[in-house]
Amino acid sequence: MRPGTRCPRHANPPGDASSRGPARAWIGCKELCGEPFRLLFPIAVLSGLIGVALWPLLLGGFMEAYPGVWHIRIMIEGFFGGFMFGFLGTSLPKLLEVRPWGMAETGSIALLQLASTAAHAVGSTGIGDACFAAAFAIMITAVLVRLPQRRDLPPPGFVLVGLGWLTAFAGIGLDHWAARSEGDSEATSAVILLSRLWLGHGFVLLGILGAGGFLLPRFLGLGIRERFESSPTPSRAWMISAGVGLLAGVLLLGSYAAEAAGYSKSMASLRALVVVAYCLRVMPLERLRWSSLGVQPYLLLGLGSIPIGIALSGWLSGWRIAWSHLELVAGFGLITLGVGTRVIFGHSGRRERLDRVHVLLALAGALMLIGMASRMSGDLLPRLQKSHYLYGALNWIAGLILWSFVVLPSVLRPDSDAGETPSAGAPGSGRPMRPKSQST
């Protein structure tokens, strides 16, 4: 099937397109709730802006308390979590072929995400974590109540996404347990480090590997390594692939536990190798070529930055936080915004924007990378720390605002091909077709 053609199974009935009447300029409540990214992506961006703005507020003398923990929580739970809620809430019903989310589900998660970010911003970590956990619980419930009606399975790599959900809950729980613990301080410190590694790194990494293993080969035009039969019950090939993903996830989570116990170099090396090996298994990376079209620079730089950032943060442990920003900002951040751009343009009838060099998107990415470099250099050059922290935050904020200016207005525009699903190779695919064959 050629890119841009439609899967007949999901196509509109003949004559349906011509009977719709004039094209609408803006979406209605049905699209806003049934495609949660339209509401949750902008909330995630707002959370990211607030989370990074804490540093200029501190350095400008408008805050007295050190916002390190609040910043991390807002970025993980509000920014990355918000994008994850929006993406999964939109894609999972399509992958399972069940009814989309409703107003109660989308609206509740949106309000809880706003409340979580607000609570973290004023230092109420417990309330912020509780709101985030409640949003997660609603999302999990929304999936579970639809499972009996499913007509298909999600890609097997999504087992990593589910494991990431458990990791987020475990990280939050361990952090609050350690905060109330009166035990040995060294052991408590190790538990706190583990909780922050699981929540601050593992949760997002597992989500990106699980969903990215399915999406990125299509978005990068690499083709597909594995194809699975469309069926509500798992095949042997599906189970094997899911088992490989589960093994990779367990190794990654175990490496964080060993790192918290003091084995930083060896565990960082193991984690980087597991990431590379898993990506090679699920993505035909041997076909990878550099491209400046659309958001491909975001995705390519993000893919390369994750294992490099993991390895450097472990081997140069004296600057672990500085080098971890290569994984978090260049890796997780660029991939998140790259996928977010594809989803938004792909669901707003603007897929053609992904097939050309987009100067403003490139500039936005460059500003965020400059901000990351400035933030990292603040730790490497202590005499310039304050000014570099400030420049880093301001550049990243400027980049995200520019990205928002280019991309976010499209969340209000309906898809001109609504009701149809692009084929596996089509730009902006929300639910790529999985042909009824097994091949590599």
TASULUR-V376741 format. One record per residue. N is the residue number from 1. RES is the residue in one small letter. D_LAST is the distance of its C-alpha to the last C-alpha in Angstrom with 2 decimals. Layout:
BEGIN
N;RES;D_LAST
N;RES;D_LAST
END
This chain:
BEGIN
1;m;16.42
2;r;18.17
3;p;18.72
4;g;21.97
5;t;21.88
6;r;22.25
7;c;20.60
8;p;23.41
9;r;23.16
10;h;24.51
11;a;26.67
12;n;30.42
13;p;32.63
14;p;34.03
15;g;36.94
16;d;36.18
17;a;35.61
18;s;38.87
19;s;40.75
20;r;40.01
21;g;42.91
22;p;43.19
23;a;40.33
24;r;41.15
25;a;41.59
26;w;40.89
27;i;39.02
28;g;40.90
29;c;41.00
30;k;38.28
31;e;35.64
32;l;37.06
33;c;36.63
34;g;33.58
35;e;31.56
36;p;32.81
37;f;31.42
38;r;34.31
39;l;36.81
40;l;35.09
41;f;33.68
42;p;37.24
43;i;38.58
44;a;36.01
45;v;37.13
46;l;40.73
47;s;40.03
48;g;38.51
49;l;41.58
50;i;43.93
51;g;42.18
52;v;42.43
53;a;45.89
54;l;47.32
55;w;47.52
56;p;49.67
57;l;51.82
58;l;52.37
59;l;53.05
60;g;55.32
61;g;57.44
62;f;56.57
63;m;55.11
64;e;56.54
65;a;53.95
66;y;50.92
67;p;47.92
68;g;45.18
69;v;44.10
70;w;44.53
71;h;42.45
72;i;39.54
73;r;39.74
74;i;39.91
75;m;36.96
76;i;34.70
77;e;35.96
78;g;37.13
79;f;34.89
80;f;31.46
81;g;32.23
82;g;33.37
83;f;30.25
84;m;28.18
85;f;30.45
86;g;30.27
87;f;26.50
88;l;25.86
89;g;28.84
90;t;27.46
91;s;23.76
92;l;23.94
93;p;26.13
94;k;23.77
95;l;20.69
96;l;22.82
97;e;24.55
98;v;27.98
99;r;31.09
100;p;31.19
101;w;33.42
102;g;37.13
103;m;40.01
104;a;40.99
105;e;37.59
106;t;36.93
107;g;40.61
108;s;41.03
109;i;38.15
110;a;39.41
111;l;42.91
112;l;41.84
113;q;39.81
114;l;42.88
115;a;45.10
116;s;42.90
117;t;42.98
118;a;46.72
119;a;47.45
120;h;45.62
121;a;47.34
122;v;50.74
123;g;49.89
124;s;49.44
125;t;46.32
126;g;46.78
127;i;47.03
128;g;44.10
129;d;41.85
130;a;43.16
131;c;42.34
132;f;38.79
133;a;38.35
134;a;39.83
135;a;37.41
136;f;34.52
137;a;36.15
138;i;36.41
139;m;32.75
140;i;31.72
141;t;34.25
142;a;32.98
143;v;29.49
144;l;30.96
145;v;33.31
146;r;30.53
147;l;28.13
148;p;30.01
149;q;29.56
150;r;25.83
151;r;23.82
152;d;20.41
153;l;19.00
154;p;18.16
155;p;14.79
156;p;14.83
157;g;15.49
158;f;18.75
159;v;20.16
160;l;20.91
161;v;22.80
162;g;24.90
163;l;25.57
164;g;26.69
165;w;29.17
166;l;30.66
167;t;30.86
168;a;32.86
169;f;35.29
170;a;35.69
171;g;36.36
172;i;38.99
173;g;40.57
174;l;40.88
175;d;42.36
176;h;45.04
177;w;45.78
178;a;46.28
179;a;48.52
180;r;50.81
181;s;50.65
182;e;53.79
183;g;52.29
184;d;51.86
185;s;51.13
186;e;48.66
187;a;46.60
188;t;46.86
189;s;45.68
190;a;42.59
191;v;41.83
192;i;42.37
193;l;40.02
194;l;37.32
195;s;37.81
196;r;37.46
197;l;34.39
198;w;32.67
199;l;33.87
200;g;33.94
201;h;30.66
202;g;28.60
203;f;28.78
204;v;27.43
205;l;24.91
206;l;23.25
207;g;23.30
208;i;21.74
209;l;18.90
210;g;18.31
211;a;18.61
212;g;17.56
213;g;14.10
214;f;13.64
215;l;16.02
216;l;16.06
217;p;12.81
218;r;14.18
219;f;17.67
220;l;17.00
221;g;15.20
222;l;12.13
223;g;9.57
224;i;7.07
225;r;4.66
226;e;4.85
227;r;7.04
228;f;10.17
229;e;13.16
230;s;16.16
231;s;18.67
232;p;21.50
233;t;20.80
234;p;17.96
235;s;15.69
236;r;15.10
237;a;11.46
238;w;13.04
239;m;15.85
240;i;14.02
241;s;12.30
242;a;15.78
243;g;17.45
244;v;15.74
245;g;16.87
246;l;20.26
247;l;20.68
248;a;20.05
249;g;22.56
250;v;25.10
251;l;24.99
252;l;25.58
253;l;28.44
254;g;29.92
255;s;29.96
256;y;32.04
257;a;34.42
258;a;34.92
259;e;35.43
260;a;38.10
261;a;39.75
262;g;40.07
263;y;37.04
264;s;35.94
265;k;34.75
266;s;32.68
267;m;31.13
268;a;30.33
269;s;28.58
270;l;26.61
271;r;25.69
272;a;24.56
273;l;22.39
274;v;20.80
275;v;20.11
276;v;18.56
277;a;16.46
278;y;15.18
279;c;14.47
280;l;12.56
281;r;10.37
282;v;9.72
283;m;10.16
284;p;9.20
285;l;12.93
286;e;13.21
287;r;13.41
288;l;16.15
289;r;19.50
290;w;22.76
291;s;23.86
292;s;27.13
293;l;26.26
294;g;26.91
295;v;25.91
296;q;23.24
297;p;25.80
298;y;26.16
299;l;22.50
300;l;22.12
301;l;25.42
302;g;24.70
303;l;21.47
304;g;23.40
305;s;26.53
306;i;25.34
307;p;24.79
308;i;27.71
309;g;29.98
310;i;29.18
311;a;30.00
312;l;33.14
313;s;34.55
314;g;34.41
315;w;35.79
316;l;38.37
317;s;39.45
318;g;42.82
319;w;41.13
320;r;38.38
321;i;39.04
322;a;39.16
323;w;35.87
324;s;34.13
325;h;34.71
326;l;32.10
327;e;29.53
328;l;31.23
329;v;32.32
330;a;30.02
331;g;26.92
332;f;27.29
333;g;29.75
334;l;28.01
335;i;24.65
336;t;26.68
337;l;28.68
338;g;25.79
339;v;23.92
340;g;27.37
341;t;28.07
342;r;24.91
343;v;25.79
344;i;29.43
345;f;29.06
346;g;26.31
347;h;28.68
348;s;31.79
349;g;31.08
350;r;30.86
351;r;27.29
352;e;28.78
353;r;30.02
354;l;26.54
355;d;26.22
356;r;29.12
357;v;30.64
358;h;32.50
359;v;35.42
360;l;36.65
361;l;33.31
362;a;33.08
363;l;36.67
364;a;36.05
365;g;33.24
366;a;35.52
367;l;38.38
368;m;36.37
369;l;35.24
370;i;38.89
371;g;39.93
372;m;37.56
373;a;38.90
374;s;42.43
375;r;41.89
376;m;40.48
377;s;43.34
378;g;45.79
379;d;44.98
380;l;44.89
381;l;48.25
382;p;50.40
383;r;53.36
384;l;51.35
385;q;49.49
386;k;51.12
387;s;50.88
388;h;47.26
389;y;46.32
390;l;48.11
391;y;46.55
392;g;43.09
393;a;43.54
394;l;45.09
395;n;42.41
396;w;39.59
397;i;41.58
398;a;42.18
399;g;38.49
400;l;37.58
401;i;40.49
402;l;39.37
403;w;35.80
404;s;37.43
405;f;39.67
406;v;36.80
407;v;34.33
408;l;36.16
409;p;38.42
410;s;35.43
411;v;35.04
412;l;38.10
413;r;36.79
414;p;35.19
415;d;31.96
416;s;33.05
417;d;30.02
418;a;30.74
419;g;29.40
420;e;26.34
421;t;22.86
422;p;20.90
423;s;17.52
424;a;14.40
425;g;15.24
426;a;18.96
427;p;21.11
428;g;22.56
429;s;20.23
430;g;21.82
431;r;19.54
432;p;16.37
433;m;15.50
434;r;12.67
435;p;12.32
436;k;13.07
437;s;9.99
438;q;7.18
439;s;3.77
440;t;0.00
END
